[in-house]
Amino acid sequence: MMRRRRLGVRRRGDNFGVDGDRRRLEDLERQVETLSVAVERRTSIGMALGIIMERLHLNDEQAFSYLSRCSQAHNRKLYELALEVVETRELPASRPVRGA
């Protein structure tokens, strides 16, 4: 028989008391923060992809490939480059400009 653990159900050996509850709350708060950042970044990347798709007449896969290549060529995180595209509405060069 397989046992399932449900949220809020305590079993023998679990941390009881305020300390255990505090740790669980801190863990959940960290998870919420992590997920919030992920959603924010995903939204910015999606908007950048839309701009790239419209400007270069690409589909979503081609636009992501373009952004990924630019990210690697400029040695920058994809999210940071995407955010720059959204803020400036300018496309990154597919290759970095020499001397820049």
VEXKOL-552805 format. One record per atom (N, C-alpha, C, O): residue number from 1; residue in one letter; atom name; z, x, y. Coordinates in steps of 0.001 Angstrom, whole numbers. Layout:
BEGIN
+-----+-----+------+---------+---------+---------+
:   n : res : atom :      zz :      xx :      yy :
+-----+-----+------+---------+---------+---------+
: NUM :   a :   CA :       Z :       X :       Y :
...
+-----+-----+------+---------+---------+---------+
This chain:
BEGIN
+-----+-----+------+---------+---------+---------+
:   n : res : atom :      zz :      xx :      yy :
+-----+-----+------+---------+---------+---------+
:   1 :   m :    N :       0 :     839 :   -1171 :
:   1 :   m :   CA :       0 :       0 :       0 :
:   1 :   m :    C :       0 :     894 :    1247 :
:   1 :   m :    O :     788 :    1835 :    1333 :
:   2 :   m :    N :    -867 :     606 :    2197 :
:   2 :   m :   CA :   -1006 :    1394 :    3406 :
:   2 :   m :    C :    -113 :     830 :    4507 :
:   2 :   m :    O :    -119 :    -375 :    4755 :
:   3 :   r :    N :     652 :    1692 :    5165 :
:   3 :   r :   CA :    1521 :    1256 :    6244 :
:   3 :   r :    C :     834 :    1492 :    7580 :
:   3 :   r :    O :     192 :    2521 :    7789 :
:   4 :   r :    N :     972 :     547 :    8461 :
:   4 :   r :   CA :     422 :     678 :    9800 :
:   4 :   r :    C :    1555 :     681 :   10804 :
:   4 :   r :    O :    2519 :     -75 :   10678 :
:   5 :   r :    N :    1429 :    1522 :   11779 :
:   5 :   r :   CA :    2440 :    1570 :   12825 :
:   5 :   r :    C :    1925 :     811 :   14034 :
:   5 :   r :    O :     849 :    1103 :   14556 :
:   6 :   r :    N :    2690 :    -146 :   14461 :
:   6 :   r :   CA :    2309 :    -936 :   15628 :
:   6 :   r :    C :    3079 :    -441 :   16842 :
:   6 :   r :    O :    4208 :      34 :   16725 :
:   7 :   l :    N :    2452 :    -559 :   18012 :
:   7 :   l :   CA :    3132 :    -171 :   19236 :
:   7 :   l :    C :    4381 :   -1016 :   19408 :
:   7 :   l :    O :    4366 :   -2224 :   19172 :
:   8 :   g :    N :    5446 :    -379 :   19816 :
:   8 :   g :   CA :    6679 :   -1099 :   20086 :
:   8 :   g :    C :    7542 :   -1329 :   18865 :
:   8 :   g :    O :    8662 :   -1824 :   18997 :
:   9 :   v :    N :    7062 :    -989 :   17687 :
:   9 :   v :   CA :    7839 :   -1178 :   16465 :
:   9 :   v :    C :    8472 :     158 :   16104 :
:   9 :   v :    O :    7778 :    1161 :   15942 :
:  10 :   r :    N :    9776 :     162 :   15982 :
:  10 :   r :   CA :   10483 :    1400 :   15651 :
:  10 :   r :    C :   10824 :    1418 :   14179 :
:  10 :   r :    O :   11126 :     387 :   13578 :
:  11 :   r :    N :   10771 :    2606 :   13610 :
:  11 :   r :   CA :   11166 :    2801 :   12217 :
:  11 :   r :    C :   12278 :    3824 :   12166 :
:  11 :   r :    O :   12527 :    4546 :   13131 :
:  12 :   r :    N :   12925 :    3873 :   11053 :
:  12 :   r :   CA :   13971 :    4855 :   10868 :
:  12 :   r :    C :   13402 :    6251 :   11105 :
:  12 :   r :    O :   12303 :    6562 :   10645 :
:  13 :   g :    N :   14139 :    7083 :   11812 :
:  13 :   g :   CA :   13665 :    8434 :   12101 :
:  13 :   g :    C :   12967 :    8547 :   13448 :
:  13 :   g :    O :   12753 :    9657 :   13933 :
:  14 :   d :    N :   12603 :    7412 :   14069 :
:  14 :   d :   CA :   12002 :    7455 :   15396 :
:  14 :   d :    C :   13061 :    7872 :   16406 :
:  14 :   d :    O :   14257 :    7709 :   16164 :
:  15 :   n :    N :   12619 :    8411 :   17537 :
:  15 :   n :   CA :   13560 :    8739 :   18603 :
:  15 :   n :    C :   14025 :    7444 :   19248 :
:  15 :   n :    O :   13229 :    6706 :   19829 :
:  16 :   f :    N :   15301 :    7178 :   19144 :
:  16 :   f :   CA :   15862 :    5999 :   19777 :
:  16 :   f :    C :   16492 :    6398 :   21096 :
:  16 :   f :    O :   16845 :    7560 :   21296 :
:  17 :   g :    N :   16629 :    5485 :   21952 :
:  17 :   g :   CA :   17349 :    5734 :   23179 :
:  17 :   g :    C :   16448 :    6025 :   24351 :
:  17 :   g :    O :   15220 :    5995 :   24264 :
:  18 :   v :    N :   17113 :    6308 :   25447 :
:  18 :   v :   CA :   16426 :    6502 :   26720 :
:  18 :   v :    C :   15499 :    7715 :   26691 :
:  18 :   v :    O :   14390 :    7650 :   27222 :
:  19 :   d :    N :   15931 :    8819 :   26083 :
:  19 :   d :   CA :   15098 :   10030 :   26052 :
:  19 :   d :    C :   13776 :    9789 :   25338 :
:  19 :   d :    O :   12723 :   10213 :   25814 :
:  20 :   g :    N :   13828 :    9117 :   24213 :
:  20 :   g :   CA :   12608 :    8808 :   23469 :
:  20 :   g :    C :   11694 :    7881 :   24249 :
:  20 :   g :    O :   10477 :    8065 :   24267 :
:  21 :   d :    N :   12290 :    6875 :   24898 :
:  21 :   d :   CA :   11499 :    5953 :   25710 :
:  21 :   d :    C :   10870 :    6662 :   26906 :
:  21 :   d :    O :    9723 :    6394 :   27266 :
:  22 :   r :    N :   11634 :    7571 :   27517 :
:  22 :   r :   CA :   11134 :    8306 :   28680 :
:  22 :   r :    C :    9939 :    9184 :   28285 :
:  22 :   r :    O :    8934 :    9239 :   28994 :
:  23 :   r :    N :   10067 :    9869 :   27143 :
:  23 :   r :   CA :    8948 :   10707 :   26679 :
:  23 :   r :    C :    7714 :    9864 :   26381 :
:  23 :   r :    O :    6593 :   10243 :   26720 :
:  24 :   r :    N :    7931 :    8729 :   25750 :
:  24 :   r :   CA :    6798 :    7843 :   25427 :
:  24 :   r :    C :    6125 :    7352 :   26706 :
:  24 :   r :    O :    4898 :    7299 :   26787 :
:  25 :   l :    N :    6933 :    6995 :   27703 :
:  25 :   l :   CA :    6398 :    6532 :   28985 :
:  25 :   l :    C :    5616 :    7649 :   29673 :
:  25 :   l :    O :    4539 :    7405 :   30217 :
:  26 :   e :    N :    6145 :    8866 :   29652 :
:  26 :   e :   CA :    5444 :   10005 :   30252 :
:  26 :   e :    C :    4121 :   10266 :   29542 :
:  26 :   e :    O :    3117 :   10558 :   30192 :
:  27 :   d :    N :    4109 :   10164 :   28222 :
:  27 :   d :   CA :    2873 :   10343 :   27462 :
:  27 :   d :    C :    1845 :    9283 :   27845 :
:  27 :   d :    O :     670 :    9596 :   28035 :
:  28 :   l :    N :    2281 :    8045 :   27958 :
:  28 :   l :   CA :    1368 :    6963 :   28325 :
:  28 :   l :    C :     845 :    7138 :   29747 :
:  28 :   l :    O :    -326 :    6867 :   30015 :
:  29 :   e :    N :    1704 :    7591 :   30658 :
:  29 :   e :   CA :    1255 :    7837 :   32033 :
:  29 :   e :    C :     199 :    8931 :   32074 :
:  29 :   e :    O :    -770 :    8824 :   32824 :
:  30 :   r :    N :     375 :    9993 :   31269 :
:  30 :   r :   CA :    -633 :   11060 :   31197 :
:  30 :   r :    C :   -1953 :   10526 :   30642 :
:  30 :   r :    O :   -3025 :   10888 :   31127 :
:  31 :   q :    N :   -1876 :    9677 :   29641 :
:  31 :   q :   CA :   -3090 :    9099 :   29067 :
:  31 :   q :    C :   -3825 :    8249 :   30091 :
:  31 :   q :    O :   -5049 :    8318 :   30193 :
:  32 :   v :    N :   -3086 :    7447 :   30849 :
:  32 :   v :   CA :   -3701 :    6605 :   31879 :
:  32 :   v :    C :   -4386 :    7473 :   32923 :
:  32 :   v :    O :   -5511 :    7177 :   33328 :
:  33 :   e :    N :   -3730 :    8540 :   33366 :
:  33 :   e :   CA :   -4315 :    9446 :   34352 :
:  33 :   e :    C :   -5585 :   10101 :   33812 :
:  33 :   e :    O :   -6593 :   10185 :   34514 :
:  34 :   t :    N :   -5531 :   10561 :   32572 :
:  34 :   t :   CA :   -6691 :   11197 :   31951 :
:  34 :   t :    C :   -7870 :   10226 :   31861 :
:  34 :   t :    O :   -9008 :   10589 :   32161 :
:  35 :   l :    N :   -7590 :    9004 :   31452 :
:  35 :   l :   CA :   -8650 :    8002 :   31343 :
:  35 :   l :    C :   -9202 :    7615 :   32714 :
:  35 :   l :    O :  -10400 :    7372 :   32851 :
:  36 :   s :    N :   -8348 :    7558 :   33719 :
:  36 :   s :   CA :   -8805 :    7234 :   35076 :
:  36 :   s :    C :   -9763 :    8298 :   35593 :
:  36 :   s :    O :  -10791 :    7981 :   36191 :
:  37 :   v :    N :   -9423 :    9554 :   35359 :
:  37 :   v :   CA :  -10294 :   10657 :   35783 :
:  37 :   v :    C :  -11623 :   10583 :   35033 :
:  37 :   v :    O :  -12685 :   10776 :   35625 :
:  38 :   a :    N :  -11562 :   10306 :   33744 :
:  38 :   a :   CA :  -12787 :   10226 :   32937 :
:  38 :   a :    C :  -13706 :    9111 :   33435 :
:  38 :   a :    O :  -14920 :    9297 :   33513 :
:  39 :   v :    N :  -13137 :    7965 :   33769 :
:  39 :   v :   CA :  -13949 :    6839 :   34268 :
:  39 :   v :    C :  -14558 :    7196 :   35617 :
:  39 :   v :    O :  -15727 :    6903 :   35867 :
:  40 :   e :    N :  -13778 :    7823 :   36484 :
:  40 :   e :   CA :  -14283 :    8221 :   37798 :
:  40 :   e :    C :  -15442 :    9202 :   37654 :
:  40 :   e :    O :  -16467 :    9071 :   38324 :
:  41 :   r :    N :  -15271 :   10175 :   36780 :
:  41 :   r :   CA :  -16330 :   11173 :   36589 :
:  41 :   r :    C :  -17567 :   10544 :   35960 :
:  41 :   r :    O :  -18693 :   10865 :   36342 :
:  42 :   r :    N :  -17362 :    9660 :   35007 :
:  42 :   r :   CA :  -18503 :    9002 :   34352 :
:  42 :   r :    C :  -19294 :    8184 :   35352 :
:  42 :   r :    O :  -20523 :    8141 :   35294 :
:  43 :   t :    N :  -18592 :    7532 :   36271 :
:  43 :   t :   CA :  -19251 :    6732 :   37298 :
:  43 :   t :    C :  -20095 :    7613 :   38212 :
:  43 :   t :    O :  -21236 :    7270 :   38522 :
:  44 :   s :    N :  -19544 :    8743 :   38646 :
:  44 :   s :   CA :  -20287 :    9655 :   39526 :
:  44 :   s :    C :  -21505 :   10235 :   38819 :
:  44 :   s :    O :  -22577 :   10345 :   39414 :
:  45 :   i :    N :  -21346 :   10603 :   37568 :
:  45 :   i :   CA :  -22477 :   11133 :   36803 :
:  45 :   i :    C :  -23553 :   10064 :   36663 :
:  45 :   i :    O :  -24741 :   10355 :   36803 :
:  46 :   g :    N :  -23147 :    8842 :   36390 :
:  46 :   g :   CA :  -24110 :    7741 :   36266 :
:  46 :   g :    C :  -24873 :    7501 :   37554 :
:  46 :   g :    O :  -26081 :    7263 :   37522 :
:  47 :   m :    N :  -24183 :    7559 :   38691 :
:  47 :   m :   CA :  -24867 :    7364 :   39978 :
:  47 :   m :    C :  -25843 :    8505 :   40235 :
:  47 :   m :    O :  -26955 :    8275 :   40710 :
:  48 :   a :    N :  -25433 :    9736 :   39924 :
:  48 :   a :   CA :  -26331 :   10876 :   40110 :
:  48 :   a :    C :  -27570 :   10740 :   39226 :
:  48 :   a :    O :  -28685 :   11034 :   39655 :
:  49 :   l :    N :  -27363 :   10296 :   38004 :
:  49 :   l :   CA :  -28510 :   10099 :   37105 :
:  49 :   l :    C :  -29469 :    9064 :   37676 :
:  49 :   l :    O :  -30687 :    9226 :   37593 :
:  50 :   g :    N :  -28925 :    8008 :   38251 :
:  50 :   g :   CA :  -29781 :    6979 :   38871 :
:  50 :   g :    C :  -30613 :    7554 :   40000 :
:  50 :   g :    O :  -31799 :    7246 :   40121 :
:  51 :   i :    N :  -30003 :    8381 :   40821 :
:  51 :   i :   CA :  -30731 :    9009 :   41929 :
:  51 :   i :    C :  -31838 :    9904 :   41381 :
:  51 :   i :    O :  -32970 :    9861 :   41863 :
:  52 :   i :    N :  -31517 :   10707 :   40385 :
:  52 :   i :   CA :  -32503 :   11608 :   39783 :
:  52 :   i :    C :  -33632 :   10811 :   39131 :
:  52 :   i :    O :  -34803 :   11162 :   39273 :
:  53 :   m :    N :  -33284 :    9748 :   38423 :
:  53 :   m :   CA :  -34302 :    8921 :   37769 :
:  53 :   m :    C :  -35270 :    8338 :   38793 :
:  53 :   m :    O :  -36482 :    8325 :   38581 :
:  54 :   e :    N :  -34717 :    7855 :   39905 :
:  54 :   e :   CA :  -35558 :    7230 :   40923 :
:  54 :   e :    C :  -36445 :    8257 :   41616 :
:  54 :   e :    O :  -37635 :    8017 :   41821 :
:  55 :   r :    N :  -35868 :    9398 :   41977 :
:  55 :   r :   CA :  -36622 :   10416 :   42724 :
:  55 :   r :    C :  -37695 :   11100 :   41884 :
:  55 :   r :    O :  -38794 :   11368 :   42371 :
:  56 :   l :    N :  -37375 :   11380 :   40622 :
:  56 :   l :   CA :  -38300 :   12153 :   39786 :
:  56 :   l :    C :  -39050 :   11299 :   38768 :
:  56 :   l :    O :  -39819 :   11817 :   37959 :
:  57 :   h :    N :  -38820 :    9981 :   38815 :
:  57 :   h :   CA :  -39479 :    9049 :   37894 :
:  57 :   h :    C :  -39234 :    9433 :   36432 :
:  57 :   h :    O :  -40167 :    9541 :   35636 :
:  58 :   l :    N :  -37943 :    9639 :   36099 :
:  58 :   l :   CA :  -37549 :   10015 :   34747 :
:  58 :   l :    C :  -36781 :    8878 :   34096 :
:  58 :   l :    O :  -36271 :    7988 :   34777 :
:  59 :   n :    N :  -36701 :    8914 :   32752 :
:  59 :   n :   CA :  -35815 :    7967 :   32068 :
:  59 :   n :    C :  -34415 :    8579 :   32032 :
:  59 :   n :    O :  -34214 :    9705 :   32487 :
:  60 :   d :    N :  -33456 :    7841 :   31494 :
:  60 :   d :   CA :  -32067 :    8309 :   31528 :
:  60 :   d :    C :  -31848 :    9609 :   30742 :
:  60 :   d :    O :  -31088 :   10472 :   31180 :
:  61 :   e :    N :  -32498 :    9751 :   29605 :
:  61 :   e :   CA :  -32338 :   10972 :   28819 :
:  61 :   e :    C :  -32924 :   12181 :   29541 :
:  61 :   e :    O :  -32335 :   13262 :   29548 :
:  62 :   q :    N :  -34091 :   11982 :   30147 :
:  62 :   q :   CA :  -34730 :   13079 :   30886 :
:  62 :   q :    C :  -33894 :   13468 :   32109 :
:  62 :   q :    O :  -33770 :   14650 :   32429 :
:  63 :   a :    N :  -33325 :   12474 :   32788 :
:  63 :   a :   CA :  -32503 :   12741 :   33969 :
:  63 :   a :    C :  -31243 :   13506 :   33576 :
:  63 :   a :    O :  -30839 :   14434 :   34276 :
:  64 :   f :    N :  -30620 :   13121 :   32459 :
:  64 :   f :   CA :  -29426 :   13836 :   32016 :
:  64 :   f :    C :  -29784 :   15265 :   31623 :
:  64 :   f :    O :  -29033 :   16195 :   31916 :
:  65 :   s :    N :  -30913 :   15443 :   30971 :
:  65 :   s :   CA :  -31366 :   16778 :   30587 :
:  65 :   s :    C :  -31603 :   17641 :   31831 :
:  65 :   s :    O :  -31230 :   18814 :   31865 :
:  66 :   y :    N :  -32225 :   17047 :   32844 :
:  66 :   y :   CA :  -32471 :   17760 :   34106 :
:  66 :   y :    C :  -31153 :   18185 :   34750 :
:  66 :   y :    O :  -30997 :   19340 :   35146 :
:  67 :   l :    N :  -30204 :   17251 :   34853 :
:  67 :   l :   CA :  -28918 :   17554 :   35462 :
:  67 :   l :    C :  -28172 :   18618 :   34661 :
:  67 :   l :    O :  -27537 :   19503 :   35235 :
:  68 :   s :    N :  -28248 :   18531 :   33357 :
:  68 :   s :   CA :  -27599 :   19507 :   32486 :
:  68 :   s :    C :  -28201 :   20898 :   32667 :
:  68 :   s :    O :  -27475 :   21888 :   32751 :
:  69 :   r :    N :  -29522 :   20968 :   32725 :
:  69 :   r :   CA :  -30190 :   22264 :   32939 :
:  69 :   r :    C :  -29813 :   22856 :   34293 :
:  69 :   r :    O :  -29560 :   24056 :   34403 :
:  70 :   c :    N :  -29778 :   22009 :   35324 :
:  70 :   c :   CA :  -29392 :   22481 :   36657 :
:  70 :   c :    C :  -27957 :   22992 :   36647 :
:  70 :   c :    O :  -27647 :   24012 :   37262 :
:  71 :   s :    N :  -27095 :   22281 :   35950 :
:  71 :   s :   CA :  -25687 :   22675 :   35845 :
:  71 :   s :    C :  -25567 :   24061 :   35215 :
:  71 :   s :    O :  -24807 :   24904 :   35690 :
:  72 :   q :    N :  -26314 :   24286 :   34155 :
:  72 :   q :   CA :  -26277 :   25578 :   33478 :
:  72 :   q :    C :  -26915 :   26670 :   34337 :
:  72 :   q :    O :  -26396 :   27783 :   34417 :
:  73 :   a :    N :  -28025 :   26353 :   34970 :
:  73 :   a :   CA :  -28723 :   27352 :   35784 :
:  73 :   a :    C :  -27876 :   27797 :   36970 :
:  73 :   a :    O :  -27930 :   28961 :   37369 :
:  74 :   h :    N :  -27102 :   26887 :   37529 :
:  74 :   h :   CA :  -26263 :   27188 :   38687 :
:  74 :   h :    C :  -24850 :   27604 :   38278 :
:  74 :   h :    O :  -24017 :   27931 :   39124 :
:  75 :   n :    N :  -24596 :   27585 :   36976 :
:  75 :   n :   CA :  -23270 :   27915 :   36446 :
:  75 :   n :    C :  -22190 :   27061 :   37107 :
:  75 :   n :    O :  -21161 :   27568 :   37553 :
:  76 :   r :    N :  -22452 :   25750 :   37159 :
:  76 :   r :   CA :  -21516 :   24794 :   37752 :
:  76 :   r :    C :  -21256 :   23673 :   36770 :
:  76 :   r :    O :  -22100 :   23367 :   35927 :
:  77 :   k :    N :  -20096 :   23065 :   36876 :
:  77 :   k :   CA :  -19783 :   21945 :   36003 :
:  77 :   k :    C :  -20703 :   20782 :   36329 :
:  77 :   k :    O :  -21022 :   20530 :   37490 :
:  78 :   l :    N :  -21122 :   20082 :   35292 :
:  78 :   l :   CA :  -22050 :   18968 :   35451 :
:  78 :   l :    C :  -21478 :   17930 :   36410 :
:  78 :   l :    O :  -22199 :   17408 :   37260 :
:  79 :   y :    N :  -20188 :   17628 :   36280 :
:  79 :   y :   CA :  -19570 :   16628 :   37153 :
:  79 :   y :    C :  -19634 :   17059 :   38613 :
:  79 :   y :    O :  -19946 :   16242 :   39480 :
:  80 :   e :    N :  -19343 :   18326 :   38902 :
:  80 :   e :   CA :  -19361 :   18804 :   40282 :
:  80 :   e :    C :  -20760 :   18714 :   40878 :
:  80 :   e :    O :  -20923 :   18336 :   42038 :
:  81 :   l :    N :  -21751 :   19057 :   40096 :
:  81 :   l :   CA :  -23135 :   18967 :   40557 :
:  81 :   l :    C :  -23528 :   17511 :   40775 :
:  81 :   l :    O :  -24195 :   17183 :   41756 :
:  82 :   a :    N :  -23115 :   16642 :   39860 :
:  82 :   a :   CA :  -23406 :   15212 :   39997 :
:  82 :   a :    C :  -22766 :   14652 :   41257 :
:  82 :   a :    O :  -23397 :   13877 :   41977 :
:  83 :   l :    N :  -21538 :   15027 :   41532 :
:  83 :   l :   CA :  -20846 :   14557 :   42728 :
:  83 :   l :    C :  -21570 :   15010 :   43989 :
:  83 :   l :    O :  -21673 :   14258 :   44958 :
:  84 :   e :    N :  -22069 :   16241 :   43971 :
:  84 :   e :   CA :  -22837 :   16748 :   45113 :
:  84 :   e :    C :  -24116 :   15945 :   45318 :
:  84 :   e :    O :  -24479 :   15637 :   46453 :
:  85 :   v :    N :  -24796 :   15606 :   44236 :
:  85 :   v :   CA :  -26010 :   14790 :   44334 :
:  85 :   v :    C :  -25678 :   13435 :   44954 :
:  85 :   v :    O :  -26408 :   12954 :   45821 :
:  86 :   v :    N :  -24599 :   12828 :   44521 :
:  86 :   v :   CA :  -24201 :   11514 :   45048 :
:  86 :   v :    C :  -23842 :   11614 :   46529 :
:  86 :   v :    O :  -24246 :   10764 :   47323 :
:  87 :   e :    N :  -23091 :   12638 :   46902 :
:  87 :   e :   CA :  -22644 :   12774 :   48288 :
:  87 :   e :    C :  -23757 :   13156 :   49254 :
:  87 :   e :    O :  -23793 :   12661 :   50380 :
:  88 :   t :    N :  -24669 :   14034 :   48827 :
:  88 :   t :   CA :  -25717 :   14533 :   49730 :
:  88 :   t :    C :  -27038 :   13799 :   49567 :
:  88 :   t :    O :  -27892 :   13836 :   50452 :
:  89 :   r :    N :  -27200 :   13135 :   48433 :
:  89 :   r :   CA :  -28467 :   12473 :   48081 :
:  89 :   r :    C :  -29614 :   13464 :   47951 :
:  89 :   r :    O :  -30784 :   13090 :   48024 :
:  90 :   e :    N :  -29263 :   14740 :   47755 :
:  90 :   e :   CA :  -30273 :   15778 :   47563 :
:  90 :   e :    C :  -30243 :   16242 :   46117 :
:  90 :   e :    O :  -29174 :   16366 :   45518 :
:  91 :   l :    N :  -31412 :   16498 :   45562 :
:  91 :   l :   CA :  -31502 :   16969 :   44184 :
:  91 :   l :    C :  -31231 :   18459 :   44121 :
:  91 :   l :    O :  -31651 :   19199 :   45011 :
:  92 :   p :    N :  -30546 :   18908 :   43099 :
:  92 :   p :   CA :  -30363 :   20352 :   42951 :
:  92 :   p :    C :  -31666 :   20993 :   42483 :
:  92 :   p :    O :  -32461 :   20377 :   41772 :
:  93 :   a :    N :  -31864 :   22228 :   42893 :
:  93 :   a :   CA :  -33027 :   22961 :   42385 :
:  93 :   a :    C :  -32800 :   23228 :   40908 :
:  93 :   a :    O :  -31676 :   23479 :   40475 :
:  94 :   s :    N :  -33873 :   23171 :   40147 :
:  94 :   s :   CA :  -33716 :   23395 :   38714 :
:  94 :   s :    C :  -33333 :   24844 :   38416 :
:  94 :   s :    O :  -32796 :   25147 :   37351 :
:  95 :   r :    N :  -33612 :   25725 :   39360 :
:  95 :   r :   CA :  -33194 :   27132 :   39243 :
:  95 :   r :    C :  -32491 :   27507 :   40549 :
:  95 :   r :    O :  -32898 :   27063 :   41622 :
:  96 :   p :    N :  -31435 :   28324 :   40460 :
:  96 :   p :   CA :  -30757 :   28731 :   41695 :
:  96 :   p :    C :  -31645 :   29569 :   42581 :
:  96 :   p :    O :  -32494 :   30321 :   42101 :
:  97 :   v :    N :  -31446 :   29436 :   43878 :
:  97 :   v :   CA :  -32212 :   30223 :   44836 :
:  97 :   v :    C :  -31641 :   31628 :   44859 :
:  97 :   v :    O :  -30427 :   31802 :   44971 :
:  98 :   r :    N :  -32500 :   32631 :   44756 :
:  98 :   r :   CA :  -32040 :   34030 :   44730 :
:  98 :   r :    C :  -31395 :   34388 :   46069 :
:  98 :   r :    O :  -31868 :   34007 :   47140 :
:  99 :   g :    N :  -30295 :   35136 :   45961 :
:  99 :   g :   CA :  -29602 :   35576 :   47168 :
:  99 :   g :    C :  -28680 :   34530 :   47744 :
:  99 :   g :    O :  -28055 :   34767 :   48777 :
: 100 :   a :    N :  -28576 :   33372 :   47103 :
: 100 :   a :   CA :  -27708 :   32315 :   47632 :
: 100 :   a :    C :  -26347 :   32382 :   46996 :
: 100 :   a :    O :  -25477 :   31572 :   47315 :
+-----+-----+------+---------+---------+---------+
